[in-house]
Amino acid sequence: MAQLSDDCFAFGGPLMSIDDAVGIITARVSAVSETETVPLIVADGRILAGDVAAPLPLPPFTNSAVDGYAVRAADLPVGREATFAVAGRVAAGSAAAAPIVGAHAVRIFTGAPMPDGADTVFMQEDVGLADDGRVRLPAGLKPGANVRPAGEDIAAGAVALKAGLRLNPQHLAVAAAFGLPALTVRRRIRVAVFSTGDELASPGASRGPAQLYDSNRFMLMAMLKRLGCEVSDLGIFSDERAPLATSLRDVAARHDLLLTTGGVSTGEEDHVKAAVESVGSLVLWRMAIKPGRPVAMGIISGTPFIGLPGNPVASFVTFVHVVRPTVLALAGGLPEVLMPMPVRAAFSYKKKAGRREYVRVTLRKAADGSFEATKFPREGAGLLSSLIETDGLAELGEEIIKVEPGQSVGFLSYAELI
């Protein structure tokens, strides 16, 4: 479990940019050291613990890329058609019985190993068959055509999968192609998620007239699980400072990260801040991001604590930009840089310089075939409907002060963020 000093997040300057915040997090959070070996079938989404070098070349032998006829290019006449007798047949999964004979062709199928001496394959649809069973080979085929050399894809000994990869189905396909039945991965990081406040009720429980059902907790837990975390649902803590402090200290000893939303400002009823400070340290980062009020970063018994804004849209956005890189750093994962896709704005918008803003948008295809983004019609970081009735976020950089229709903006799909 990562153990951090109480001042490792300390920052006393003006508004911190998102990039600076992420840089501090990733530089000062240590990854969990424990590993486990898991079968490929359950390795999807896990963090690879070490480099995987290719134990064999891919493909492991030189083979045909098409169904057709294998020949020696040196036997082909220059600039004119050739007619060769067919000597042998090689199907996928078998090998040629003998080396190729000069001025002969071997019937071959996709994936079958090339006969010794053969180096070129004519596609069967380009070849004519003579009445005597010989094949007519057209002129002009380049030597080596339609052949996949051994190691063409990945050379033996090359690092094929790098430590820190968050494994996806493509990575598992590579491991399987090497004949590896399992991979060694970092253990899942343990994240405790809780809410606080007498104004909240859990779904399924009775709700008082002045209460709201707790929604952020379930959104955060789902997003954490998609990052491969082992999540503990601590439920809702009441607004009592001393019991809350005791619970946080006990929970911190068993987890790698503590996460909550709301309750960390300076209001009289925001007890999380005082509770955290009584058992650890809390530094309120003022991040230059909208939506999103100050994001609370702290340490309890060496375990990182993050408090996100209480409004659900602000919680979602700051999770993506603060919690996600923290989780990856704790899990030993490589940074995953978000790459906004340029689209055309179909809205007007004004903002302050020096702050990065995220506008909820829907994509549509314009008459000229281009994709353009339309803004959600209502404002407010508390509108859950804006997260389900849009396709993603338009990222407006710190240097932008206004957006006009037709201007290019960066688009981040929710599919990429979660």
Buried (B, 14 or more C-beta within 10 A) or exposed (E): BBEBEBEBBEBEEEEBBBEBBBBBBBEBBEBBEEBEEBEBEEBBBBBBBBEBEBEBBBBBBBBBBBBBBBBBBEBBEEEEEBEBEBBBEBEEEEEBEEEBBEBBBBBBBBBBBBBEBBBBBBBBEBBEEEEEEBBBBEEEBEEEBBBBBBBBBBEBEEEBBEBBBBBEEEBBEBBEBBEBEBBBBBBBBBBBBBBBBBBBBBEEEEEEEEBEEBBBBBBBBEBBBEBBBBBBBBEBBEBBEEEBBBBBBEBBEEBBBBBBBBBBBEEEEBBBBBBBEBBBBBBBBEBBBBBBBBBBBBBBBBBBBBBBBBBBBBBBBBBBBBBBBBBBBBBBBBEEEBEBBEBBBBBEBEBEEEBBBBBBBBBEEEEEEEBBBBBBEEEEBEBBEBBEEBBBBBBBEBEBEEBEEEBEBBBBEBEBBB
